[in-house]
């Protein structure tokens, strides 16, 4: 690449990080998620993929449209502040009282009242050994007012917005709430690193 082309490529990757570096990884996870959803009689219209390896100041929460093979919605997503988590490096745990995010596949459950964000949260049921305590730990999908709809990179989301829950912006949560209310089958949420 020439210097000009290299600079242009770098600039585009900063503006569209998923398309440059994470698209292959995201697509690979989506393909695997579709197989899992088909085998487990879950929603095969879309799923939610959360890539905790991505910078917390970038959108790392994705609603993946299986039919369109594309991202339908994306948001920033906070991780738990427990253990020795930092803004840049999350620590993961399935232990009650750890205030850490748990990796793995979840089934999105019923809607309930939340004192955070748009006052709606969805119960999460862990489907793997790495997140089997999620329901008992009250790990839920919800929003929180301080999380903006725009990326804040190079800054990280501050710790303290999550005690282990995937926490997103209010605007995205409103859209998700509308989508979930129309679903007849459970939807997959997969948090991975």
N, C-alpha and C positions, 0 to 999 in steps of 0.2 A: 504494500500500500504506500502511496505517496504520503507526505506529511499532511497535506490538505485532506486526503481521504481518511487518514487515521484520526485526525481531529474531528472530522464530521462524524465518523463512526462512534467515537467516544462521546460526543455531544448527544447523539441519538440514543445511546445506551443510558445516559444519565436521564434523559427525558422519558424513555420507554424501557425501563430495566427488565421487565418481564419478557418483552419481545426479543431482547438481545441475549440475555443469559438464562432466564428461568423458564422460557416457553417450552423447551424440550422436556425439562424436569416436570413442569406442570402438566403437560400433555401425557407424559408417561404415567403420572399419578392418576390423571383423569381416566385413562384407558383401564388401569387396574381397578379404579373405583367403580367403573361401569360394570365390569365383570362381577365384582363383589355385590353390587346392587341387584344385578340380574339373579345371581345365585341365592340371595337372601330376600327376594321379593320386596325390595325397597324402591323408592322413587327412581325411575330411569329417565326422567326429563332433565334433572340437574342434581348436582351435589355441591357441597362446600369443601374447599381445600384450603388449608391454612399452613403456609410454609414458614415455620419458625426459624429457619436458617437465614431468611431474608432480614435485612435491616428493618428495625421497628419503625423507622421514619418513612418507610416505603409501604405501599399497599401490598399486604401479604395474605390477605383474606380474600378468597376468590369464589364466586358462585360460578361453577362450570356448567355450561349448557351442553349436555350430551348430544342433542340433536344438531345443534349448530357447530359443535366442536370448537367452542370459543368461550371467552370470559363474558358472562352476562352482567356481573356486578363485581366491584372490588372495593376494599376498605383497608384502612390502617387497622391493626389489631394488637391490643395490649397483651402482654404475657404476665404471669404471676410474679410477685415480688419476693416470694419465699426462698428459703435456702440461701445460697450465696448468689442468687440471680443479680445481674446488673442490667442496666438499660440495654447494653450491647449483647450480653450473653445470658440467655435464660437457662435456668436449672429446672429440670423436669422431675416430677415425683407423683406418685399415686397415693401417698400417705396422707391420711386425715390430719389437718392442722399444719400442713407443710406450706400452704399458700403458693404452691407451685402449679404450673400448667402440667397437665398429663398428656403425653403423646398417645396417638392411636385413633381408631375409628370409633365414632359415636353415632347413636341413633338419636335424632332430634325428637323430643317428646312433646308433652302438652305445654300450652301457653299459660303463664301465670303473671301476677302483678310483680313489678319490680320497683324498688324505690330509686333506681338509677335510670338515667336516660329518658326514653319515651315511656317509661313505666310498664314495659312489657319484657318478659324474659321467657326463654324456652328451656325446659328441663333437658339435660343431656344424660344419656345412658351409655356408659362405657361398654364397648363390645370386645375389649381385649384385656389381657393381664396388666398392661401398662396403664389402663384407665378404668379398671373395674370398680373403683370406689367413687367414681364421679358423682353418681346420684346421691350417695350418702354424704359426700363432701359439699353438696349443693353447688356443683359446678354447672353453670347455666350459660346460655348465649344471651348477652344483653348489650345495650349501648350505654354510653356515658357522655355527658355534655362536653367535657374538655377535649374529647377526641374529634379532630376536625375531619371533614370530608377530603381535604387536600393532603398530599404528602408533605412532610416536614423535613425530609432528608436535606442536609446531612445530620440534622438533629434526630435524636431518638425520642420515642414516647417516654415520658417520665415513668418511673416505677410508682406503684401505688394505685393505679387505676384498676388493677386486677388482683384477686386473691387466688388465681388459678383459672378463672373463667376466660374464654375468648370474648374480649370486649371491643366493640366496634363503634363507628360514628352513628349518630341518631338518624341521619338521612338514609343510610344503608339499612338500618334496623327497620325503619318504616316500610321500605320496599320488601325486605325479607318477610316481615309480618304479613303483608298482603299476599305474598307468594305461599307462605306456609298455610295460611287459612284456607287456601283452595286445594291443598294436597289431601289425597285420600290415603296415600302410602307414606310410611316414614321416610325421612330424608337423611342421607349420610352426611356427617361432618367428619372430616379427617384432618387431624393435626399431626404434622410430621416435621422431622428435622433432617 
